[in-house]
């Protein structure tokens, strides 16, 4: 699987190194199609909820329901990801998510959908994600060599944000032309791409936790590693703060589009797509740097740039300027998430990766519902701009504390 150094000499070879691995190519293109559908559903679902309720707080309730299972089940999902073949686990979770998309499409097509239906389906989707996320994050290491892990993670972010750039914009157009049900239906169909890709892979058996050990003992082993590794622990705290107080602002996009920018579902899609475009640019930037040795410094830049850009966004009601700021903020946040992910995985032993990434996933996805809940409630009481500024200041405070308390992170290669 080793790639000769001369083949890395060009920009394209360096940027897309992970695509030279057959299994990773299957994953990349299959997952990208599926993510395109998922972002169509996310955008259409958010606007449908706002249309049904007229409440930014209800947007928060839906986000909270989707993330609650992360707290209850993700750690166990990490134990499972270290005990069973991760490809098998991913096939099961993708099928479950496909079924939920078809159910939501059926409810909307039949005209009987209610806000509580969406909350229940979001809760069930969260259950599937609690098992999917740790397996998915740890799975990249089974698809590429360790030297290309950072590149594989960067290309993962590229595929995710390419879908984020195109899916929401398409969802906004389709919502206005044919209604939300078709967005949900297409999402269900899109899961066939990633399920087929997983089925065609040839994966060598990786290290697994012994089954004669209890799940609790396995979990304690992973938690002990995190607690005794200050850099890993700090990176996970940073991801959690960014997820709760920073990324949560996207929950308000439907309300922001209507109340701040005077737009509609298409405007909501544009906001999501602008953020995705910036993140796509950030992911490609990281991928193009190859095996660069200044990840810590680049991560630190992102931790300060992201919250400052969010604050800047609250001072304009012009669509073009808002979109430009969202592009920049998307680039900044991907520096945080992509590099933190790569550094945590690089520092973690193979046999513990599922459990460590379960904690990472629980913090990342688990803080999202908390963020969605508080930002929706605050926006309902004091307005969307004040809610975004509050969260941005919290992220800025965490970034400053890390620079002072854990300066070693800036020097990570």
C-alpha positions as CSV (number, residue, x, y, z in Angstrom):
1,X,0.0,0.0,0.0
2,X,3.1,2.3,0.2
3,X,3.1,5.0,-2.5
4,X,6.5,5.9,-4.1
5,X,7.7,9.4,-3.2
6,X,8.1,10.4,-6.8
7,X,4.4,10.0,-7.3
8,X,3.8,12.5,-4.6
9,X,5.7,15.2,-6.4
10,X,2.7,16.9,-8.1
11,X,0.1,19.0,-6.4
12,X,-2.7,16.7,-7.4
13,X,-0.9,13.6,-6.2
14,X,-0.3,15.2,-2.9
15,X,-3.8,16.6,-2.5
16,X,-5.6,13.4,-3.5
17,X,-3.1,10.8,-2.2
18,X,-5.8,8.8,-0.3
19,X,-7.8,8.3,-3.5
20,X,-5.0,6.0,-4.7
21,X,-6.4,3.3,-2.4
22,X,-9.2,1.3,-3.9
23,X,-11.2,0.9,-0.7
24,X,-10.9,4.6,0.0
25,X,-12.1,5.5,-3.5
26,X,-15.2,3.4,-3.0
27,X,-15.9,5.0,0.3
28,X,-15.2,8.6,-1.0
29,X,-17.6,8.5,-3.9
30,X,-20.3,6.4,-2.2
31,X,-20.3,8.5,0.9
32,X,-20.4,11.7,-1.1
33,X,-23.6,10.7,-2.9
34,X,-25.2,9.7,0.4
35,X,-24.1,13.0,2.1
36,X,-25.5,15.0,-0.8
37,X,-28.9,13.4,0.0
38,X,-28.4,13.9,3.8
39,X,-27.8,17.6,3.4
40,X,-30.9,17.9,1.2
41,X,-32.9,16.4,4.0
42,X,-31.3,18.5,6.7
43,X,-32.0,21.7,4.9
44,X,-35.6,20.8,3.8
45,X,-36.4,19.4,7.3
46,X,-35.3,22.6,9.0
47,X,-37.4,24.8,6.8
48,X,-40.3,22.5,7.1
49,X,-40.2,22.6,10.9
50,X,-40.0,26.4,10.8
51,X,-42.9,26.5,8.3
52,X,-45.0,24.3,10.5
53,X,-44.2,26.0,13.8
54,X,-42.8,29.5,13.1
55,X,-40.6,29.0,16.1
56,X,-36.7,29.1,16.2
57,X,-37.0,27.3,19.6
58,X,-38.7,24.4,17.9
59,X,-35.7,24.2,15.5
60,X,-33.7,23.7,18.7
61,X,-36.0,21.0,20.0
62,X,-35.5,19.0,16.8
63,X,-31.7,19.4,17.0
64,X,-31.8,18.4,20.6
65,X,-33.8,15.3,19.9
66,X,-31.3,14.2,17.2
67,X,-28.4,14.5,19.5
68,X,-29.7,13.1,22.8
69,X,-28.8,9.5,21.8
70,X,-25.2,10.6,21.4
71,X,-24.9,11.0,25.2
72,X,-26.6,7.7,26.0
73,X,-25.2,5.4,23.3
74,X,-22.1,6.7,21.6
75,X,-19.6,5.4,24.1
76,X,-21.2,1.9,23.8
77,X,-21.1,2.4,20.1
78,X,-17.3,2.9,20.3
79,X,-17.0,-0.4,22.2
80,X,-19.0,-2.1,19.5
81,X,-16.8,-0.5,16.8
82,X,-13.7,-2.1,18.4
83,X,-15.4,-5.5,18.8
84,X,-17.1,-6.1,15.4
85,X,-16.0,-5.4,11.8
86,X,-16.5,-1.7,11.3
87,X,-17.7,-2.2,7.7
88,X,-20.5,-4.5,8.9
89,X,-21.6,-2.0,11.5
90,X,-21.6,0.8,9.0
91,X,-23.8,-1.2,6.6
92,X,-26.3,-1.7,9.4
93,X,-26.4,1.9,10.4
94,X,-26.7,3.2,6.8
95,X,-29.7,0.9,6.2
96,X,-31.4,2.2,9.3
97,X,-30.9,5.8,8.3
98,X,-32.2,5.0,4.8
99,X,-35.4,3.5,6.3
100,X,-36.0,6.7,8.4
101,X,-35.6,8.9,5.4
102,X,-38.3,6.9,3.5
103,X,-40.6,7.1,6.5
104,X,-40.4,10.9,6.7
105,X,-40.9,11.1,2.9
106,X,-44.1,9.0,3.3
107,X,-45.4,11.2,6.1
108,X,-45.0,14.3,4.0
109,X,-46.3,12.8,0.8
110,X,-49.4,11.7,2.7
111,X,-49.9,15.2,4.1
112,X,-50.1,14.0,7.7
113,X,-46.7,15.1,9.0
114,X,-46.6,16.9,12.3
115,X,-43.7,18.5,14.2
116,X,-43.7,15.7,16.8
117,X,-43.2,13.2,13.9
118,X,-40.0,15.0,13.0
119,X,-38.8,15.0,16.6
120,X,-39.4,11.2,17.0
121,X,-37.6,10.5,13.7
122,X,-34.8,12.8,14.6
123,X,-34.4,10.9,17.9
124,X,-34.3,7.5,16.0
125,X,-31.7,9.0,13.6
126,X,-29.6,10.0,16.5
127,X,-29.6,6.4,17.8
128,X,-28.3,5.2,14.4
129,X,-25.7,8.0,14.4
130,X,-24.5,7.0,17.9
131,X,-23.3,3.7,16.5
132,X,-22.4,5.0,13.0
133,X,-20.1,7.9,14.1
134,X,-17.4,6.2,16.0
135,X,-17.2,3.4,13.4
136,X,-17.1,5.9,10.6
137,X,-14.4,8.0,12.1
138,X,-12.2,5.1,13.0
139,X,-12.8,3.4,9.6
140,X,-10.6,5.7,7.7
141,X,-7.5,4.1,9.2
142,X,-8.6,0.8,7.7
143,X,-8.7,2.4,4.2
144,X,-5.3,4.1,4.0
145,X,-1.8,3.8,5.4
146,X,-1.0,5.7,8.5
147,X,1.1,8.2,6.7
148,X,-1.9,9.2,4.6
149,X,-4.3,9.3,7.5
150,X,-4.4,13.1,7.7
151,X,-5.0,13.3,3.9
152,X,-7.8,10.7,4.1
153,X,-9.5,12.7,6.9
154,X,-9.1,15.9,4.9
155,X,-10.6,14.3,1.9
156,X,-13.4,13.0,4.1
157,X,-14.1,16.6,5.0
158,X,-13.8,17.5,1.3
159,X,-16.6,15.1,0.4
160,X,-18.7,16.1,3.3
161,X,-18.4,19.8,2.5
162,X,-18.8,19.3,-1.3
163,X,-22.1,17.8,-0.4
164,X,-22.8,20.6,2.0
165,X,-22.1,23.1,-0.7
166,X,-24.4,21.5,-3.3
167,X,-27.1,19.6,-1.3
168,X,-28.6,22.5,0.6
169,X,-28.8,24.8,-2.5
170,X,-30.5,22.0,-4.4
171,X,-32.9,21.3,-1.5
172,X,-33.9,25.0,-1.4
173,X,-34.8,25.0,-5.1
174,X,-36.6,21.6,-4.9
175,X,-38.5,22.7,-1.8
176,X,-40.0,25.6,-3.6
177,X,-40.6,23.7,-6.8
178,X,-41.9,20.3,-5.7
179,X,-42.0,20.3,-1.9
180,X,-39.9,18.8,0.9
181,X,-41.1,15.2,0.4
182,X,-38.9,14.7,-2.7
183,X,-35.9,15.9,-0.8
184,X,-36.5,13.2,1.8
185,X,-37.1,10.6,-0.8
186,X,-33.9,11.4,-2.7
187,X,-32.0,11.2,0.5
188,X,-33.3,7.6,1.1
189,X,-32.3,6.6,-2.4
190,X,-28.8,8.1,-1.9
191,X,-27.9,5.7,0.9
192,X,-27.8,2.9,-1.7
193,X,-24.5,4.4,-3.0
194,X,-22.6,4.1,0.2
195,X,-24.1,0.7,1.1
196,X,-23.0,-0.6,-2.3
197,X,-19.5,0.9,-1.8
198,X,-19.1,-0.8,1.6
199,X,-20.3,-4.1,0.2
200,X,-17.7,-4.1,-2.5
201,X,-14.7,-3.3,-0.2
202,X,-12.0,-5.8,0.6
203,X,-11.0,-5.1,4.2
204,X,-8.3,-6.9,6.1
205,X,-9.1,-7.9,9.7
206,X,-8.0,-5.2,12.1
207,X,-7.3,-5.3,15.8
208,X,-10.4,-5.9,18.0
209,X,-11.0,-5.8,21.7
210,X,-11.2,-9.3,23.3
211,X,-14.8,-10.4,23.7
212,X,-14.2,-12.0,27.0
213,X,-13.7,-8.6,28.6
214,X,-16.7,-6.7,29.7
215,X,-18.0,-3.7,27.8
216,X,-17.5,-1.5,30.8
217,X,-13.8,-2.6,31.2
218,X,-13.2,-1.9,27.5
219,X,-14.8,1.5,27.9
220,X,-12.8,2.3,31.0
221,X,-9.6,1.5,29.1
222,X,-10.5,4.1,26.4
223,X,-11.5,6.7,29.0
224,X,-8.3,6.1,31.0
225,X,-6.2,6.7,27.9
226,X,-7.9,10.0,27.2
227,X,-7.6,11.2,30.8
228,X,-3.9,10.5,30.9
229,X,-3.2,12.1,27.5
230,X,-3.5,15.9,28.1
231,X,-3.2,16.8,24.4
232,X,-5.9,14.3,23.3
233,X,-8.1,15.5,26.2
234,X,-7.7,19.2,25.3
235,X,-8.4,18.6,21.6
236,X,-11.6,16.8,22.5
237,X,-12.6,19.7,24.9
238,X,-12.0,22.2,22.0
239,X,-14.1,20.1,19.6
240,X,-17.0,20.0,22.2
241,X,-16.9,23.8,22.8
242,X,-16.8,24.5,19.1
243,X,-19.7,22.2,18.5
244,X,-21.9,23.5,21.4
245,X,-21.2,27.3,21.1
246,X,-20.0,27.7,17.5
247,X,-21.5,25.3,15.1
248,X,-24.9,25.5,16.8
249,X,-25.5,28.8,15.0
250,X,-26.5,26.9,11.9
251,X,-29.6,25.7,13.7
252,X,-30.9,29.2,13.2
253,X,-30.4,29.4,9.5
254,X,-34.2,29.1,8.6
255,X,-35.0,31.9,11.1
256,X,-32.0,33.9,10.0
257,X,-33.0,33.6,6.3
258,X,-36.5,34.9,7.0
259,X,-36.1,37.4,9.9
260,X,-32.6,38.9,9.2
261,X,-32.3,38.5,5.5
262,X,-36.0,38.6,4.4
263,X,-35.6,35.4,2.4
264,X,-37.2,31.9,2.1
265,X,-36.2,28.3,1.7
266,X,-33.8,29.1,-1.1
267,X,-32.0,31.6,1.1
268,X,-31.7,28.9,3.8
269,X,-30.1,26.6,1.3
270,X,-27.7,29.4,0.2
271,X,-26.6,29.9,3.8
272,X,-25.8,26.2,4.3
273,X,-24.1,26.0,0.9
274,X,-21.9,29.1,1.7
275,X,-20.7,27.5,4.9
276,X,-20.1,24.2,3.1
277,X,-18.1,26.0,0.3
278,X,-15.8,27.5,2.9
279,X,-15.3,24.2,4.6
280,X,-14.6,22.5,1.3
281,X,-11.9,25.1,0.6
282,X,-10.4,24.5,4.0
283,X,-10.4,20.7,3.6
284,X,-8.7,21.0,0.2
285,X,-6.2,23.4,1.7
286,X,-5.3,20.8,4.4
287,X,-5.2,18.0,1.8
288,X,-2.9,20.0,-0.5
289,X,-0.3,20.6,2.2
290,X,0.5,16.8,2.3
291,X,2.4,15.6,5.3
292,X,2.9,19.1,6.7
293,X,4.5,19.7,10.1
294,X,2.6,22.7,11.4
295,X,-0.8,21.3,12.2
296,X,-0.9,22.8,15.7
297,X,-0.3,26.3,14.5
298,X,-2.9,26.0,11.8
299,X,-5.4,24.6,14.3
300,X,-4.8,27.6,16.6
301,X,-5.5,30.1,13.8
302,X,-8.8,28.4,13.2
303,X,-9.8,28.5,16.9
304,X,-9.6,32.3,16.9
305,X,-10.8,33.1,13.4
306,X,-14.0,31.1,13.6
307,X,-15.7,32.9,16.5
308,X,-14.5,36.3,15.3
309,X,-16.2,35.7,11.9
310,X,-19.4,34.7,13.6
311,X,-19.5,38.0,15.5
312,X,-18.8,39.9,12.3
313,X,-21.8,38.2,10.6
314,X,-24.2,39.6,13.2
315,X,-23.5,43.1,12.0
316,X,-24.9,42.8,8.5
317,X,-28.3,42.0,6.9
318,X,-27.0,41.9,3.4
319,X,-27.1,38.5,1.8
320,X,-24.0,38.7,-0.3
321,X,-21.9,39.8,2.7
322,X,-23.4,37.2,5.0
323,X,-22.6,34.5,2.4
324,X,-19.0,35.8,2.1
325,X,-18.5,35.7,5.9
326,X,-20.1,32.2,6.1
327,X,-17.5,31.0,3.4
328,X,-14.7,32.3,5.6
329,X,-16.2,30.8,8.8
330,X,-16.6,27.4,7.1
331,X,-13.0,27.4,6.2
332,X,-12.0,28.3,9.8
333,X,-14.1,25.7,11.4
334,X,-12.8,22.9,9.2
335,X,-9.3,23.8,10.4
336,X,-10.5,23.1,13.9
337,X,-12.4,19.9,13.3
338,X,-10.3,18.3,10.6
339,X,-6.9,18.9,12.3
340,X,-8.2,18.0,15.8
341,X,-9.6,14.7,14.3
342,X,-6.3,13.9,12.6
343,X,-4.2,14.7,15.6
344,X,-6.4,12.6,18.0
345,X,-6.3,9.6,15.6
346,X,-2.5,10.0,15.0
347,X,-1.9,9.9,18.8
348,X,-4.2,7.0,19.5
349,X,-3.2,3.3,19.3
350,X,-5.1,1.3,16.7
351,X,-6.7,-1.1,19.3
352,X,-8.2,1.9,21.2
353,X,-9.2,4.0,18.2
354,X,-12.9,3.0,18.2
355,X,-13.4,3.9,21.9
356,X,-11.4,7.1,21.7
357,X,-13.2,8.2,18.6
358,X,-16.5,7.3,20.4
359,X,-15.7,9.8,23.1
360,X,-14.7,12.3,20.3
361,X,-18.0,11.6,18.6
362,X,-20.0,11.8,21.8
363,X,-18.5,15.2,22.6
364,X,-18.8,16.5,19.0
365,X,-22.3,15.2,18.2
366,X,-23.5,15.2,21.9
367,X,-22.8,18.9,22.3
368,X,-24.7,19.7,19.1
369,X,-28.2,19.1,20.7
370,X,-27.2,21.1,23.7
371,X,-26.1,23.9,21.4
372,X,-29.2,23.7,19.3
373,X,-31.4,23.8,22.4
374,X,-29.7,26.8,24.1
375,X,-29.2,28.8,20.9
376,X,-32.9,28.3,19.9
377,X,-34.2,29.3,23.3
378,X,-31.9,32.4,23.5
379,X,-32.8,33.4,20.0
380,X,-36.5,33.2,20.9
381,X,-36.0,35.5,23.8
382,X,-33.4,38.1,22.7
383,X,-33.0,37.6,19.0
384,X,-30.8,35.6,16.6
385,X,-27.8,38.0,16.5
386,X,-27.5,38.1,20.3
387,X,-27.6,34.3,20.5
388,X,-24.8,34.0,17.9
389,X,-22.6,36.6,19.6
390,X,-23.0,34.8,23.0
391,X,-21.8,31.5,21.5
392,X,-18.9,33.1,19.6
393,X,-17.6,34.7,22.8
394,X,-17.7,31.4,24.6
395,X,-15.6,29.7,21.8
396,X,-13.2,32.7,21.9
397,X,-12.8,32.2,25.7
398,X,-12.0,28.5,25.3
399,X,-9.5,29.2,22.5
400,X,-7.7,31.7,24.7
401,X,-7.6,29.4,27.7
402,X,-6.1,26.6,25.6
403,X,-3.4,28.8,24.3
404,X,-2.4,29.8,27.8
405,X,-2.9,26.4,29.6
406,X,-1.7,23.9,26.9
407,X,0.9,25.8,24.7
408,X,2.2,22.4,23.5
409,X,-0.7,22.1,21.1
410,X,0.7,25.0,18.9
411,X,3.8,23.0,18.3
412,X,2.2,19.7,17.2
413,X,3.6,18.6,13.9
